Amino acid sequence: MTLLQLKNVNTYYGQIRALKDVSLSVKAGEIVALVGANGAGKTTLLNTISGLLNARAGQVIFEEATITKESAAKIVGNGISHVPEHRQVFGALSVYDNLLLGAYHRYRTVGRTAVDQDIEWVYSIFPRLAERTTQLAGTMSGGEQQMLAIGRGMMARPKLMLLDEPSLGLAPLIVKDLFAVIASLRDEGMTILLVEQNARAALRLADRGYVLETGTVQFDGSATALLADPRMQEAYLGGAVPA
């Protein structure tokens, strides 16, 4: 089942067209990687899906309903959670309170007990956060803040999670652990649209991928096919990897 679909989406900053007739789809239960150089429009695309920016033309469709002009708050309520670039945790609040804020739109309907159970679910996936539940988020390492940002996104119980550059600025071992968590979330049934500068790592993790260049989709296909594509290897993957 197609969960998310973009049809000829155009997004502008003033008079500058950042996305140019972008079309893509994400099926339920898969990881789709969105790769490309800096400035290609990847973050703009996620912001357009989550309602932080409004497309000037085209359609964003989620679960067969058009959400192109919906507010960010309503889109979260519809089931899309956005984990932004640079983490953007609330530094003056504790780990626990950051996670609690991730469930703000559900709190009145599901109640405190259910929300606390979800926090325990996050802690089971990120034990380091359980150890730091009362610590101020701003005093944590970059890797710990990224765990918290993903955990906060999980607290919305999303049908689709948008992940923007989760590996940015992190050590390789931490990145490996985070990617393992992302794969486990997919295995549990979560659908993920992943923006990632490290194209090779993203495509090894993903089921399918899209390559964005100056606001347009240049290539798309299965992750395996993109990794093997000589054009991709030359432009984005640093050359072919010896067998």
Secondary structure as GFF3:
##gff-version 3
##sequence-region A 1 243
A	DSSP	beta_strand	2	13	.	.	.	ID=ss1
A	DSSP	beta_strand	16	27	.	.	.	ID=ss2
A	DSSP	beta_strand	31	35	.	.	.	ID=ss3
A	DSSP	alpha_helix	42	50	.	.	.	ID=ss4
A	DSSP	beta_strand	57	62	.	.	.	ID=ss5
A	DSSP	beta_strand	65	66	.	.	.	ID=ss6
A	DSSP	alpha_helix	72	78	.	.	.	ID=ss7
A	DSSP	beta_strand	80	83	.	.	.	ID=ss8
A	DSSP	alpha_helix	95	102	.	.	.	ID=ss9
A	DSSP	alpha_helix	107	125	.	.	.	ID=ss10
A	DSSP	alpha_helix	127	131	.	.	.	ID=ss11
A	DSSP	three_ten_helix	137	139	.	.	.	ID=ss12
A	DSSP	alpha_helix	142	154	.	.	.	ID=ss13
A	DSSP	beta_strand	160	164	.	.	.	ID=ss14
A	DSSP	alpha_helix	172	187	.	.	.	ID=ss15
A	DSSP	beta_strand	191	195	.	.	.	ID=ss16
A	DSSP	alpha_helix	199	205	.	.	.	ID=ss17
A	DSSP	beta_strand	208	213	.	.	.	ID=ss18
A	DSSP	beta_strand	216	222	.	.	.	ID=ss19
A	DSSP	alpha_helix	223	228	.	.	.	ID=ss20
A	DSSP	alpha_helix	230	235	.	.	.	ID=ss21
###
